[in-house]
């Protein structure tokens, strides 16, 4: 297909596609003339991946380039490839004092150890969770890690099993990476929305049971 058709099918402007080509985020097409090239389905899939990482994941171009380099490295084991994709979508932890950080980190480590989970593959994400616990403690919710977080782990395990199983069944290496990005980025948004829907429903039920009108 020509670049105009690639633009139409992907929903990405021709100028943006040319920019991605210059930056190396999109491999060049097959030359069909001095100023023309032909593009295939692999270009369309790559564009969708780049768009998801940039527009939905909010990643800078440099990080997108790192992810794509990993995707294009055939010798990189699939487990490490999935780690690169997931780590790129992880929010960096916020600042905290050493004592605050150590207390929160110990809570996260203890919860993972209690479940027999290996902490090493998810270290960057565990740091993000530790940062959340630090902030919760600063806001007066210091017991959240012991009282509420275990329920989050229970629910996340079931969701993760579905995510990973679906991703690994997607097909080839590129399809699996696409699925991981979609499941992680859009799945996070969907999970947050469902959580709010559930909160509204539970609030409605509890207010009714207490005799207070929810409306």
C-alpha positions as CSV (number, residue, x, y, z in Angstrom):
1,X,0.0,0.0,0.0
2,X,1.1,3.6,-0.5
3,X,1.7,5.9,2.4
4,X,-1.6,7.6,1.8
5,X,-3.4,4.3,2.3
6,X,-1.3,3.5,5.3
7,X,-2.3,6.9,6.7
8,X,-6.0,6.2,6.0
9,X,-6.0,2.8,7.6
10,X,-4.0,3.7,10.6
11,X,-5.6,7.1,11.3
12,X,-2.2,8.7,11.5
13,X,-1.4,11.7,9.3
14,X,1.1,11.3,6.5
15,X,3.4,13.9,8.0
16,X,3.5,12.0,11.3
17,X,4.2,8.7,9.5
18,X,7.1,10.4,7.7
19,X,8.4,11.7,11.1
20,X,8.3,8.2,12.5
21,X,10.2,7.0,9.5
22,X,12.9,9.6,10.0
23,X,13.2,8.8,13.7
24,X,13.5,5.1,13.0
25,X,10.3,4.2,14.8
26,X,8.9,2.8,11.6
27,X,11.0,0.6,9.2
28,X,11.3,2.0,5.7
29,X,9.0,0.6,3.0
30,X,10.0,-1.2,-0.1
31,X,11.1,1.3,-2.8
32,X,8.9,1.3,-5.9
33,X,10.2,4.5,-7.4
34,X,12.5,7.5,-6.8
35,X,10.1,9.1,-4.3
36,X,7.7,6.3,-3.6
37,X,7.6,3.2,-1.4
38,X,5.2,0.4,-0.6
39,X,4.1,-0.5,2.9
40,X,2.7,-3.7,4.3
41,X,0.6,-5.0,7.2
42,X,3.7,-5.1,9.4
43,X,4.0,-1.3,9.0
44,X,0.3,-0.9,10.0
45,X,0.8,-3.0,13.1
46,X,3.9,-1.1,14.0
47,X,2.1,2.2,13.7
48,X,-0.7,1.0,16.0
49,X,1.9,-0.1,18.5
50,X,3.8,3.3,18.4
51,X,0.5,5.2,18.6
52,X,-0.6,3.1,21.7
53,X,2.8,3.7,23.4
54,X,2.8,7.5,22.7
55,X,-0.9,8.5,22.8
56,X,-2.2,6.1,25.4
57,X,0.9,5.1,27.4
58,X,2.2,8.7,27.3
59,X,5.8,7.5,26.6
60,X,8.4,9.9,25.2
61,X,9.9,9.0,21.8
62,X,13.2,7.9,23.3
63,X,11.4,5.3,25.5
64,X,9.3,4.2,22.5
65,X,12.5,3.7,20.6
66,X,13.9,1.5,23.4
67,X,10.8,-0.7,23.4
68,X,10.9,-1.1,19.7
69,X,14.6,-2.0,19.8
70,X,13.7,-4.8,22.2
71,X,10.8,-5.9,20.0
72,X,13.2,-6.1,17.0
73,X,15.8,-8.1,18.9
74,X,15.1,-11.7,17.9
75,X,17.6,-13.1,20.5
76,X,16.0,-11.4,23.4
77,X,14.0,-14.0,25.4
78,X,10.2,-13.4,25.4
79,X,10.1,-13.0,29.2
80,X,12.7,-10.2,29.1
81,X,10.9,-8.6,26.1
82,X,7.6,-8.5,28.1
83,X,9.5,-7.0,31.0
84,X,10.9,-4.2,28.8
85,X,7.4,-3.4,27.5
86,X,5.9,-3.4,31.0
87,X,8.7,-1.4,32.6
88,X,8.4,1.3,30.0
89,X,4.8,1.8,31.1
90,X,5.7,2.0,34.8
91,X,5.4,5.3,36.6
92,X,8.7,6.2,38.3
93,X,8.5,6.3,42.2
94,X,8.2,9.6,44.0
95,X,10.7,10.9,46.6
96,X,10.5,9.7,50.2
97,X,12.7,9.6,53.2
98,X,14.8,6.5,53.8
99,X,12.7,5.4,56.8
100,X,9.4,5.9,55.0
101,X,10.7,4.0,51.9
102,X,12.1,1.1,54.0
103,X,8.8,0.7,55.9
104,X,6.7,0.7,52.7
105,X,9.1,-1.5,50.8
106,X,9.1,-4.1,53.6
107,X,5.3,-4.2,53.5
108,X,5.3,-4.9,49.7
109,X,8.1,-7.5,50.0
110,X,6.3,-9.2,52.9
111,X,3.0,-9.5,50.9
112,X,4.8,-10.9,47.8
113,X,6.8,-13.3,50.0
114,X,3.6,-14.5,51.7
115,X,2.3,-15.5,48.3
116,X,5.6,-17.1,47.1
117,X,6.0,-14.5,44.3
118,X,9.4,-13.8,42.9
119,X,10.2,-10.1,43.5
120,X,13.0,-9.7,40.9
121,X,11.0,-9.6,37.6
122,X,8.7,-6.9,38.9
123,X,11.2,-4.7,40.8
124,X,10.5,-1.4,39.0
125,X,6.7,-1.8,39.4
126,X,7.2,-2.8,43.1
127,X,9.0,0.5,43.5
128,X,6.0,2.3,42.2
129,X,3.7,0.4,44.6
130,X,6.1,1.2,47.4
131,X,5.9,4.9,46.5
132,X,2.1,4.7,46.7
133,X,2.3,3.2,50.2
134,X,4.6,6.0,51.2
135,X,2.2,8.6,50.0
136,X,-0.8,6.9,51.6
137,X,1.1,6.8,55.0
138,X,1.8,10.5,54.6
139,X,-1.9,11.1,54.1
140,X,-2.9,9.2,57.2
141,X,-3.5,5.7,55.7
142,X,-0.5,4.0,57.1
143,X,-2.3,0.6,57.6
144,X,-3.5,0.4,54.0
145,X,-0.7,-2.0,53.0
146,X,-1.8,-4.5,55.6
147,X,-5.6,-4.1,55.5
148,X,-6.4,-3.3,51.9
149,X,-3.5,-4.2,49.7
150,X,-3.9,-8.0,50.0
151,X,-7.3,-7.7,48.4
152,X,-5.7,-5.8,45.5
153,X,-3.2,-8.6,45.1
154,X,-5.9,-11.2,45.0
155,X,-7.9,-9.4,42.3
156,X,-4.7,-8.6,40.3
157,X,-3.6,-12.2,40.2
158,X,-6.9,-13.3,38.5
159,X,-6.7,-10.4,36.0
160,X,-3.0,-11.0,35.3
161,X,-3.7,-14.7,34.5
162,X,-6.2,-13.6,31.9
163,X,-3.9,-10.9,30.5
164,X,-0.9,-13.1,30.1
165,X,-2.8,-16.1,28.7
166,X,-4.5,-13.9,26.2
167,X,-1.3,-12.2,25.1
168,X,0.7,-15.4,24.7
169,X,-2.0,-16.8,22.6
170,X,-2.0,-13.8,20.3
171,X,0.3,-15.4,17.7
172,X,3.8,-14.4,16.7
173,X,6.3,-12.2,18.6
174,X,5.0,-8.9,17.3
175,X,1.4,-9.9,18.0
176,X,2.3,-10.8,21.6
177,X,3.9,-7.5,22.1
178,X,0.9,-5.7,20.7
179,X,-1.3,-7.6,23.0
180,X,0.8,-6.8,26.1
181,X,0.7,-3.1,25.3
182,X,-3.1,-3.2,24.7
183,X,-3.7,-5.3,27.8
184,X,-1.5,-3.1,30.0
185,X,-2.3,0.4,28.8
186,X,-6.0,0.0,27.9
187,X,-6.5,-2.6,30.6
188,X,-5.3,-0.2,33.3
189,X,-7.9,2.3,32.0
190,X,-10.7,-0.3,31.9
191,X,-9.8,-1.5,35.4
192,X,-9.9,2.0,36.9
193,X,-13.3,2.6,35.2
194,X,-14.7,-0.7,36.5
195,X,-13.4,0.0,40.0
196,X,-15.3,3.3,40.0
197,X,-18.5,1.7,38.7
198,X,-18.2,-0.9,41.5
199,X,-17.5,1.9,44.1
200,X,-20.7,3.7,42.9
201,X,-22.7,0.5,43.2
202,X,-21.4,-0.4,46.7
203,X,-22.0,3.1,47.9
204,X,-25.5,3.0,46.6
205,X,-26.2,-0.3,48.4
206,X,-24.6,0.8,51.7
207,X,-26.5,4.1,51.7
208,X,-29.8,2.3,51.1
209,X,-29.1,-0.1,53.9
210,X,-28.2,2.7,56.3
211,X,-31.5,4.4,55.5
212,X,-29.8,7.4,53.9
213,X,-31.1,8.5,50.5
214,X,-28.3,8.2,47.9
215,X,-30.1,10.8,45.7
